[in-house]
Structures are given as structure tokens and as C-alpha cells.
Amino acid sequence: MTKLKWGLIGGGEGSQIGPAHRLGAQADGLFDLTAAALDHRPEQGRAYAQRLGVAPDRAYGNWQEMLDGEKHRDDRIDLVTVATPNATHFEITKAFLEAGINVLCEKPMTMSVEEGADIVRIAAASGKICAVNYCYSAYPMVRQARAMVAAGEIGKVRLVVTNFSHGHHGDASDADNPRVRWRYDPAMAGVSGQFADCGIHALHMASFITGDEVETLSADFASTIPSRQLEDDAMINFRMGSGTVGRLWTSSVAIGRQHGFDIQVFGETGGLRWTSEQPNQLIYTPVGGRTQIIEKGEAGLHDDAQRLSRVAIAHPEGFPLAIANIYCDLADAIRGETRDGLPLAADGLRSMAAVHTAVASAKQNGAWMDARPEIFR
């Protein structure tokens, strides 16, 4: 099978997310890093791309140069990943979709609901894929949970409780560190800090596992370090289309918590629990029965969980392999095979609508509000 041609924007030397994308995209021999614009400093970006094996004429100084260089080539890239700061996602994603190139965008997909709706429309009009990197949904045992819920193995879902809470921004003396400060600066992060950064992963996961969408929500935001303009702690109550009740906590000042992303789904006949720090296991309790540990790689898993399990049972699978699973599904989709679990532009739009609704709710002392984008109401 011929490798697909892949381009990367952002994710340069020293970045947090760049190595995970490079490992994930190339883990299965499906993509070849063909073009790159890796750094806001053009010469550093070109040099690093060439050290990674990109040909000099396709090691670009910025994304505009990359778009101009790729869009008219007979051998142009099949997919571009946008791993740049949040405020640039819309402009870059829009431009590449309009040029007829598939896009994987880091979250949040856009800074506003209106931009998100534009991306949904542009992707549909172009016939190209716009995926969003909600990579936690690609862990095998998350796919197992989704399949179990869809198969009715825990009955109708009553309640979802999820959180994404860590303590790595809890030191007030470090609040002016540039790597921390931007996340709470509206000029760089947008209208929301911690909820837009981490909380939307938890909200997306609630919809992904249950197969349901958030309709209304009520939010309470707090900036526990006074110098911060945006929230570093948030509590969201939500209701889903089927009537499922949801509770979500997200925080960056929960000192002692490391990654802190987990979800519990409670149905009429059973409950499930998954945590990102023990991703190989799904905890299942049938009503009136004993709690069981379902292990990644064991016999009898649902097809999607089996398909995305990479290594033998009892061997850990990590974050880059979850991203690799996203790229596997993207490769299939580019080649024309539908993959039900691939997060798309509509998911990115729903997340941004929830962020803006939560901001408005918090400003009105937790008033309940419709969280759906206008185009989905």
C-alpha cells in the first residue's frame, strides 16, 4: 500500500504535541512526513524539518508558504495536521480545506462558534475531511466502553460523571511563566482557560461513549489565582438529548493530581469507569453483580477495541498510540472507508459552542442555557 503524504504545521523542536503527532502518524507506515512548516521562526523551522527527513524544497518557513507550495503540486500532501496556537487554527484549517487538502486540527478547532460553523460548511462543500484531535477517544478501552453502551450492556444511561483535573498550574509564584500564562490570557487562549483547554476533552468523551449530545448546561468558573483573567477551575452540570444527567469538573490547580482525566458512565443495569492514567483497563459493574476489570487485548472485546489494540495484553499502550489510532482511522477515511469513531468538524463545533455557553452561564451565576450550535438545533 502506498503511503499517504502528510504535512505538519507547528509542533516544532521542543513542542509538547509535535513528537506525539510524528510518532502517531508514522507508527503504522500509513503516512510519510512530506512537507512541514514547524516553527514561527522560518529558518529554525526549515532546518528542523530537514533534520526530520523533509526535502529542502518542502521544508517551509510558514504555513502560507506551505499552502502555496503544495496546492498546485501533482504530488501534493493528502493530509495536513494543524498543531499551532489556538488563535491560528481557523485561518489555517479553512485555507487548506478550500485548497482541497484534508485536515487534522488540534483542539479547539476554532476560537468562536461562528468560525466553527464555517469550518463545518467548508468541509462539506470541499468534500474533504476535517478531523479534530480528540485523541483520548481512540484508546482501545474507550472504544470498548462506547461499544458496550451502544450494545445496551449497561442499559439506558442515567448519569455521566467526568473530570480532567491536574495541579500543574497551581503554583502562584509560577503564574507569570510564559508557558503557563498564555493559557489564561484572552488574547491568546480566547474566552475560556481551563475548560477550553482540558474540560472539552471530558465533555467530548461524555458524548462519544454515550452516543448522545449535550443540549443544555450550567457552569461555575473560578480564577483561584487572582492574576488570571480566565478560569483555572470550572464545574459544569449538563443534560443530554436523551435526558442523561452529566457532571464535569476541570481544574489546573488540583495539586497532587497528575493527569486526572477519567469518566464514569452509570446505566440502568451497570456502570463503567475509565481513567487515562490506567488506560488499559475498563472497570465494569453489572447491577447486583461483582466489579470486573476488562483488560485491553483480552478475548471477547468488541471489534473496535480489538482493532485498535497494538501490543499484547498486560503491556501498556500510551498517548502516542492513541494518536496513531486517529491517524489509522484518518487513513481509512481518506481512502474512502467510513470510520464511526473519527472525531470530525461537527465535534469541534459542538465543543466550541459548549465553551461559549459555559462562559455565558458562569457570568450569569450558573443559569441553564442551550449549548447546541444554531445549525444543530
DACORWO-V622658 format. One record per residue. N is the residue number from 1. RES is the residue in one small letter. SS is DSSP state (alpha for helix, beta for strand, coil for the rest). Layout:
BEGIN
n=N res=RES ss=SS
n=N res=RES ss=SS
END
This chain:
BEGIN
n=1 res=m ss=coil
n=2 res=t ss=coil
n=3 res=k ss=coil
n=4 res=l ss=beta
n=5 res=k ss=beta
n=6 res=w ss=beta
n=7 res=g ss=beta
n=8 res=l ss=beta
n=9 res=i ss=beta
n=10 res=g ss=beta
n=11 res=g ss=coil
n=12 res=g ss=coil
n=13 res=e ss=coil
n=14 res=g ss=coil
n=15 res=s ss=coil
n=16 res=q ss=coil
n=17 res=i ss=coil
n=18 res=g ss=alpha
n=19 res=p ss=alpha
n=20 res=a ss=alpha
n=21 res=h ss=alpha
n=22 res=r ss=alpha
n=23 res=l ss=alpha
n=24 res=g ss=alpha
n=25 res=a ss=alpha
n=26 res=q ss=alpha
n=27 res=a ss=coil
n=28 res=d ss=coil
n=29 res=g ss=coil
n=30 res=l ss=coil
n=31 res=f ss=beta
n=32 res=d ss=beta
n=33 res=l ss=beta
n=34 res=t ss=beta
n=35 res=a ss=beta
n=36 res=a ss=beta
n=37 res=a ss=beta
n=38 res=l ss=coil
n=39 res=d ss=coil
n=40 res=h ss=coil
n=41 res=r ss=coil
n=42 res=p ss=alpha
n=43 res=e ss=alpha
n=44 res=q ss=alpha
n=45 res=g ss=alpha
n=46 res=r ss=alpha
n=47 res=a ss=alpha
n=48 res=y ss=alpha
n=49 res=a ss=alpha
n=50 res=q ss=alpha
n=51 res=r ss=alpha
n=52 res=l ss=coil
n=53 res=g ss=coil
n=54 res=v ss=coil
n=55 res=a ss=coil
n=56 res=p ss=alpha
n=57 res=d ss=alpha
n=58 res=r ss=alpha
n=59 res=a ss=beta
n=60 res=y ss=coil
n=61 res=g ss=coil
n=62 res=n ss=coil
n=63 res=w ss=alpha
n=64 res=q ss=alpha
n=65 res=e ss=alpha
n=66 res=m ss=alpha
n=67 res=l ss=alpha
n=68 res=d ss=alpha
n=69 res=g ss=alpha
n=70 res=e ss=alpha
n=71 res=k ss=coil
n=72 res=h ss=coil
n=73 res=r ss=coil
n=74 res=d ss=coil
n=75 res=d ss=coil
n=76 res=r ss=coil
n=77 res=i ss=coil
n=78 res=d ss=coil
n=79 res=l ss=beta
n=80 res=v ss=beta
n=81 res=t ss=beta
n=82 res=v ss=beta
n=83 res=a ss=beta
n=84 res=t ss=coil
n=85 res=p ss=coil
n=86 res=n ss=alpha
n=87 res=a ss=alpha
n=88 res=t ss=alpha
n=89 res=h ss=alpha
n=90 res=f ss=alpha
n=91 res=e ss=alpha
n=92 res=i ss=alpha
n=93 res=t ss=alpha
n=94 res=k ss=alpha
n=95 res=a ss=alpha
n=96 res=f ss=alpha
n=97 res=l ss=alpha
n=98 res=e ss=alpha
n=99 res=a ss=coil
n=100 res=g ss=coil
n=101 res=i ss=coil
n=102 res=n ss=beta
n=103 res=v ss=beta
n=104 res=l ss=beta
n=105 res=c ss=beta
n=106 res=e ss=coil
n=107 res=k ss=coil
n=108 res=p ss=coil
n=109 res=m ss=coil
n=110 res=t ss=coil
n=111 res=m ss=coil
n=112 res=s ss=coil
n=113 res=v ss=alpha
n=114 res=e ss=alpha
n=115 res=e ss=alpha
n=116 res=g ss=alpha
n=117 res=a ss=alpha
n=118 res=d ss=alpha
n=119 res=i ss=alpha
n=120 res=v ss=alpha
n=121 res=r ss=alpha
n=122 res=i ss=alpha
n=123 res=a ss=alpha
n=124 res=a ss=alpha
n=125 res=a ss=alpha
n=126 res=s ss=alpha
n=127 res=g ss=coil
n=128 res=k ss=coil
n=129 res=i ss=coil
n=130 res=c ss=beta
n=131 res=a ss=beta
n=132 res=v ss=beta
n=133 res=n ss=coil
n=134 res=y ss=coil
n=135 res=c ss=alpha
n=136 res=y ss=alpha
n=137 res=s ss=alpha
n=138 res=a ss=alpha
n=139 res=y ss=coil
n=140 res=p ss=alpha
n=141 res=m ss=alpha
n=142 res=v ss=alpha
n=143 res=r ss=alpha
n=144 res=q ss=alpha
n=145 res=a ss=alpha
n=146 res=r ss=alpha
n=147 res=a ss=alpha
n=148 res=m ss=alpha
n=149 res=v ss=alpha
n=150 res=a ss=alpha
n=151 res=a ss=coil
n=152 res=g ss=coil
n=153 res=e ss=coil
n=154 res=i ss=coil
n=155 res=g ss=coil
n=156 res=k ss=coil
n=157 res=v ss=beta
n=158 res=r ss=beta
n=159 res=l ss=beta
n=160 res=v ss=beta
n=161 res=v ss=beta
n=162 res=t ss=beta
n=163 res=n ss=beta
n=164 res=f ss=beta
n=165 res=s ss=beta
n=166 res=h ss=coil
n=167 res=g ss=coil
n=168 res=h ss=coil
n=169 res=h ss=coil
n=170 res=g ss=coil
n=171 res=d ss=coil
n=172 res=a ss=alpha
n=173 res=s ss=alpha
n=174 res=d ss=alpha
n=175 res=a ss=coil
n=176 res=d ss=coil
n=177 res=n ss=coil
n=178 res=p ss=alpha
n=179 res=r ss=alpha
n=180 res=v ss=alpha
n=181 res=r ss=alpha
n=182 res=w ss=alpha
n=183 res=r ss=alpha
n=184 res=y ss=alpha
n=185 res=d ss=coil
n=186 res=p ss=alpha
n=187 res=a ss=alpha
n=188 res=m ss=alpha
n=189 res=a ss=alpha
n=190 res=g ss=coil
n=191 res=v ss=coil
n=192 res=s ss=coil
n=193 res=g ss=coil
n=194 res=q ss=alpha
n=195 res=f ss=alpha
n=196 res=a ss=alpha
n=197 res=d ss=alpha
n=198 res=c ss=alpha
n=199 res=g ss=alpha
n=200 res=i ss=alpha
n=201 res=h ss=alpha
n=202 res=a ss=alpha
n=203 res=l ss=alpha
n=204 res=h ss=alpha
n=205 res=m ss=alpha
n=206 res=a ss=alpha
n=207 res=s ss=alpha
n=208 res=f ss=alpha
n=209 res=i ss=alpha
n=210 res=t ss=alpha
n=211 res=g ss=coil
n=212 res=d ss=coil
n=213 res=e ss=coil
n=214 res=v ss=beta
n=215 res=e ss=beta
n=216 res=t ss=beta
n=217 res=l ss=beta
n=218 res=s ss=beta
n=219 res=a ss=beta
n=220 res=d ss=beta
n=221 res=f ss=beta
n=222 res=a ss=beta
n=223 res=s ss=coil
n=224 res=t ss=coil
n=225 res=i ss=coil
n=226 res=p ss=coil
n=227 res=s ss=coil
n=228 res=r ss=coil
n=229 res=q ss=coil
n=230 res=l ss=coil
n=231 res=e ss=coil
n=232 res=d ss=coil
n=233 res=d ss=beta
n=234 res=a ss=beta
n=235 res=m ss=beta
n=236 res=i ss=beta
n=237 res=n ss=beta
n=238 res=f ss=beta
n=239 res=r ss=beta
n=240 res=m ss=beta
n=241 res=g ss=coil
n=242 res=s ss=coil
n=243 res=g ss=coil
n=244 res=t ss=coil
n=245 res=v ss=beta
n=246 res=g ss=beta
n=247 res=r ss=beta
n=248 res=l ss=beta
n=249 res=w ss=beta
n=250 res=t ss=beta
n=251 res=s ss=beta
n=252 res=s ss=coil
n=253 res=v ss=coil
n=254 res=a ss=coil
n=255 res=i ss=coil
n=256 res=g ss=coil
n=257 res=r ss=coil
n=258 res=q ss=coil
n=259 res=h ss=coil
n=260 res=g ss=coil
n=261 res=f ss=beta
n=262 res=d ss=beta
n=263 res=i ss=beta
n=264 res=q ss=beta
n=265 res=v ss=beta
n=266 res=f ss=beta
n=267 res=g ss=beta
n=268 res=e ss=coil
n=269 res=t ss=coil
n=270 res=g ss=beta
n=271 res=g ss=beta
n=272 res=l ss=beta
n=273 res=r ss=beta
n=274 res=w ss=beta
n=275 res=t ss=beta
n=276 res=s ss=alpha
n=277 res=e ss=alpha
n=278 res=q ss=alpha
n=279 res=p ss=coil
n=280 res=n ss=coil
n=281 res=q ss=beta
n=282 res=l ss=beta
n=283 res=i ss=beta
n=284 res=y ss=beta
n=285 res=t ss=beta
n=286 res=p ss=beta
n=287 res=v ss=coil
n=288 res=g ss=coil
n=289 res=g ss=coil
n=290 res=r ss=coil
n=291 res=t ss=beta
n=292 res=q ss=beta
n=293 res=i ss=beta
n=294 res=i ss=beta
n=295 res=e ss=beta
n=296 res=k ss=coil
n=297 res=g ss=coil
n=298 res=e ss=coil
n=299 res=a ss=coil
n=300 res=g ss=coil
n=301 res=l ss=coil
n=302 res=h ss=coil
n=303 res=d ss=alpha
n=304 res=d ss=alpha
n=305 res=a ss=alpha
n=306 res=q ss=alpha
n=307 res=r ss=alpha
n=308 res=l ss=coil
n=309 res=s ss=coil
n=310 res=r ss=coil
n=311 res=v ss=coil
n=312 res=a ss=coil
n=313 res=i ss=coil
n=314 res=a ss=coil
n=315 res=h ss=coil
n=316 res=p ss=coil
n=317 res=e ss=coil
n=318 res=g ss=coil
n=319 res=f ss=alpha
n=320 res=p ss=alpha
n=321 res=l ss=alpha
n=322 res=a ss=alpha
n=323 res=i ss=alpha
n=324 res=a ss=alpha
n=325 res=n ss=alpha
n=326 res=i ss=alpha
n=327 res=y ss=alpha
n=328 res=c ss=alpha
n=329 res=d ss=alpha
n=330 res=l ss=alpha
n=331 res=a ss=alpha
n=332 res=d ss=alpha
n=333 res=a ss=alpha
n=334 res=i ss=alpha
n=335 res=r ss=coil
n=336 res=g ss=coil
n=337 res=e ss=coil
n=338 res=t ss=coil
n=339 res=r ss=coil
n=340 res=d ss=coil
n=341 res=g ss=coil
n=342 res=l ss=coil
n=343 res=p ss=coil
n=344 res=l ss=beta
n=345 res=a ss=alpha
n=346 res=a ss=alpha
n=347 res=d ss=alpha
n=348 res=g ss=alpha
n=349 res=l ss=alpha
n=350 res=r ss=alpha
n=351 res=s ss=alpha
n=352 res=m ss=alpha
n=353 res=a ss=alpha
n=354 res=a ss=alpha
n=355 res=v ss=alpha
n=356 res=h ss=alpha
n=357 res=t ss=alpha
n=358 res=a ss=alpha
n=359 res=v ss=alpha
n=360 res=a ss=alpha
n=361 res=s ss=alpha
n=362 res=a ss=alpha
n=363 res=k ss=alpha
n=364 res=q ss=coil
n=365 res=n ss=coil
n=366 res=g ss=coil
n=367 res=a ss=coil
n=368 res=w ss=coil
n=369 res=m ss=beta
n=370 res=d ss=beta
n=371 res=a ss=coil
n=372 res=r ss=coil
n=373 res=p ss=coil
n=374 res=e ss=alpha
n=375 res=i ss=alpha
n=376 res=f ss=alpha
n=377 res=r ss=coil
END
